[in-house]
Amino acid sequence: MNISDLEKYDSEKMYKIYDKWPNIARESFNIKQESINFQNINHIIFAGMGGSGAIGDIFAAVLSKSNIHVNVVKGYVLPKTVDSDTLVVVTSVSGDTDETISILESAHKLGSKIIAFSSGGKMQEYCLKNKIQHIFVNQYHSPRLSFTSYLYTMLKVFHISLEIKQDDILESILELEKLSKKIRSSNLTDLNPSVNLAKWIKFIPIIYYPYGLQSAATRFKNSLQENSKIHVMAEDIIEACHNGIVAWENKTDVQPILIRGQDDHIKTKERWDIMKKFFQQNNIKFREINSVNGSILTKIISLIYLLDCSTMYMAILNKIDPSPVKSIDFVKSEL
């Protein structure tokens, strides 16, 4: 694979946006946007679909050790615990996501505190009409490629009120910049870990992940589906040892990918060793992807960057244009 292959098959130049992800992250966090302080908030809902939903998953992981109860809603229904002391954060890059607009309307009727993020569309119109706080965020290429733009804008807005350390945010951006030198389009050799992983995946992957890194696994699954156009599964490693592992007793072409954190719980580390031993004894080839050191935010965003790029490279290797999502367009046209 070389740059001419990217130019030939990547019709909308997705690879150029991935190359810019660290710059977009830094620029988004450095925007002139005041941080927002919320009073008497003990419950936050992050509502969004696809990449926007993955952002909610990241905030849930980062806030998992705080005293704030966090729910991530990917659909039409708000939890019944939502009230006037709940902060509902709705995110839709296009501003026209049907499910998220429905959540926005429901939260408004319940009198919840609301803040919305989009690049315009129906969401911005509804917020302006109903005097709901709306923050405009640029879209880059497509909703899924706008990931760092939205994540780091939201971190800018919320990091003080949610007590997310600025040092952790800056560390995560620095790690993206370091990783970019290894995985960007100017390095398409096998020394590029994203290219290497893309070449390894030949069939249906199953992604195993530990507690805390679900957002990275979910984003990887979504990007394999959207960019590479393949089926994929994802399972929590602990839960898989109680059911999913039995499926390996039959011969299969499914390929296991183990996403590991540098400081996983001691019992999770034990389970990784057991699963690896099982695979080795049964001649099942697998891949391990280890997180970097650092905060939970740094671990997650670095994994997402490496894994996302692999899905784009996989599409190119299979001579598939990663950008179009005709099936999603069909569903939206029928709503």
N, C-alpha and C positions, 0 to 999 in steps of 0.2 A: 504494500500500500504506500502511495506517495501523495504529494499535494495535488497532483493532477487528478487522482481518483476522487479526492474530496471535491474538487471543482466540478468534476463530471457528474457525480451522483447527488451531491448536497445542493439541491437547486436553490435553496434560500440561504445558503452560507451559514448554516447553524454553527459550524466549527469556529467561525470567527467570533461569535458571541461567547462560546465556551472559553475561548482564549482570553476574552475580556472579563470573565467572571470576577477575578480578584479586583480589577479596577472598578467594576460596577459596584462591588461590595463596599469598597473604601469610599467611593464617591457618594453612595447612598447613605452611609453612616455619617458622612461629613456635611450633609445638606443642612441648610439653615431652617431647621424644623425644631421647634421647641418641644422638649420632653413634656409629657402630660402627667400630672399628678392626680390620682383618683382617691377620693376619701371614702372610707367605709366599704371597701370592696373586699369580699372574702371568697368570691366565686367568679371565675372568668370562663366564658364560652368563646372558643375560636371556631368560627364557622367558615368552611370553604371546601371546594372540591378539587381533586387532582393535586397539582402543585401547591395551590393555596391551602388545601387540607394538610399537606405535608409540613407547611410552615406551622400550623397549629400543633402538629405532632412534636415539632422541635421545641416550641415553647412549653409544651406539657412536660417534656423530658428535662428541660432546663429548670423548670419550676417544681420538679417532683419532690425536692427536699424543702420547699417553702411551706408556709402555712396557708397558702392560697389553693383552694380547690379548683382544678382545671378540668374542663370537658372539651373534647374536640368533636364537633358535629359535622358529619359529612352526609347531608341529606336534607330532609324537609322538616324534621321534628326537633323542637327544643325540649330539653329535660323539664320535668314538672317542677324542679327545684328553682327554676329561674324566677326572679322577682326584681323589685326596684333596686336592690343592692347588688345585682348581678351586672357585670360588665360583659357585653356581647361585642366581640370583635369580628366583623364580617369582611371577608376578603374575596374579591373577584377581579382578576387582572383585566378581563374584558369589560367588566361591569354589567354583564348581561347573563351571568350564570343563574339559571332558573331556581335551583335549590337554595342558593345563597340569598337571593333577593327575597325568597319566601321566608327565610329565617329573619332577615332584616325587618320585614313587615310584621312578623309575629312578635319580635322583641320590642318593636315600637308600640304595639298594642298593649304589651304587658308593662310598659313604662320603664323598661330597663335602660341602663346607661349604655350607649352605643357609640362605637367609632367604626367607620368604614374606610376601606382602602380599595381603590380601583383606578383604572386609567380613563374613567368616564362612564359612558353607557347609562343604562336604566338606574343603576345603583346611585350614581352621582345625582341624577335627576330627582330620585326619590328623597335623597338626603337633603338636597337644596329645598325641595318643596316642604319637607317636614322639619327643617332646622336641626338636622342631625349632623354631627361632625363628620366630615368627609375629607380624606387626605388623598390627593391625586399623586399617583406613582406611575412613572413611565413604564410602558411595555417595551421589551426588547425581543424582537423576532416573533415570539409566541408566548402564551401564558407560562408554559413549562420552562422556557429559557429566561423568563423574567424572575426566576427564583431568588437570586441574590439581591436584585433590586428591591423586591418586596420584603424579604427577610430583614435586610439591614436597615431599611427605612423604618420598619416596625420596631426593630431593636432600638433605633434612635428615639422613637416616640415613647417606648415603654421602659427602657432600661433603668431609669431612676425610680419610677413608681413601683416596678416589680423587683427592684433591688438586684438587677443583673449587673455584675461587675463590668465596668467599661474595659478594664484590663483584659477580661476574658474575651470580650468582643474584638478588641484590637489584636489579641493573640490569634484569634480564629482567622482574621483577615491576613495576618502575616503568614500563617500556615498555608492559606490558599495561594499566596504569592510564591511561596517556596515550592509548593506542589505543582504549580502551573509550569515551572521550568522543566518538569519531568514529563508532563502529560499533554502539553500543548501541541498544536498541529505542526510546529517546526521540528518536532522530534517524533517521527513515526517509526522508529526502530523497535525491536523487541525489548529494549531497555525502558521503553515507555510502559509502565504497569497497566495503563488503561488499554493500550493496544494489545498487550500480552494477554490480558483477560478476555478481550473481545475475540481473539483467535482461538482461545480455549473452549469457549461456549459453542457447541455444535448442535445441541438438542434442547430439551426443556430444562431450564435451571430450577432448582429449589434452593431458596435462600434461607439459611438458618441464622438467627440473630439472638443476642442476649437482651435481658432487661436493660432499658436505657437507650438502646440503639434501634428500636423498632422504626423510628422515623427514617433512618438511613436505608433500612431494608425495604420499607414501603415505597420510598422514592425510587430506589433501584428497580423494584418490580414495575412501578408505573412507567419508568423511562424505558425499560426493556420492551414493554408493551407498546408504547407510543413511538419511540425512535426505531427500535429494532423489529417491531411488528411480530413478536413471538409470544407464545404462552409462557407463563412463569408462575411459580408458587413461592410462598414465604411462610415460615413457621418459627415460632419461639422455640429455642433449643430445649428448654426444660419441658415444655408441653409436648414437643415432638417425641421425647423419650418415653412418653406414656401412651402414644398411639401411632404417630407418623412413622416411627422407626420400623414398624412391622411391615410396611409396604416394601421395604428393601429386601424382604425375603424372596420376592419374585424378581426375575431378571428384568431390567429396565434400562432405557437410554437416558433417564433423568440424571442430571448432573448436580451434585451438591456443592454449594458455595457457603463457606462458613465465615460470617462477619464477626470478628472478635474485638472486644475492647481491651485496651492495655491494662485496665484495672477492674476487670469483671469480678463479680462476687466469687469468693473462694469455691463455693459449691458449683457455680457456673463453670469455673475453670476445670473442676473435676469432671463435669459433664462433657465438656469439649474433649477432654482426653479419652473418655469412654467412647464417645461417638467416633473419634478418629480411629481408635483401636478396632471398633466394629467395622468401619469402612475398610481398613487395611486387611483385616482377617477375611473379608468377603470380596477382596479385589475390586473395590469400588473407588474409582478415582475421584478426588475432590480438590477444591481450591480453598485456601485460607486467605482472607483479607483482614489484615490487622489495622486497627486504628492507630493514629499517632498519639503521642502523649499530650496532655493538656486538659483544659476544661471539657465538660460534656459538650458544650457548643463547638469547640474546636474539633473534637473527635467526630461529631456528626457531620459538620459541614465539609470537612476534609474527605470523609468517606463518600459523601454525596457527590463531590466534585470528581473524584477518581472514578466512581462507578457510573455516573452520568456520561462522562466522556467515553467510557468503554461501550456504552449502548449506541452512541453515535458512530464510533469506529466499527462496531459490529455491523451496523446497517451498511456502511460503505463497503466492508469486506464482502457482504452478501449482495452488493450491487443494488441496494435499496435506498431510495430517497428518504432520509429520516424525518423530514419536515411535515409532509401532508398527513392528516389524520381523517381520512374520508369517512370512516365509520362513525367517528364522533360527530362529524358534520351532519351525517345522516340522522343521527339521534336528535340533534338539536333542531334540525329542520322539521322533525315530526312532532316536536313539543308544542 
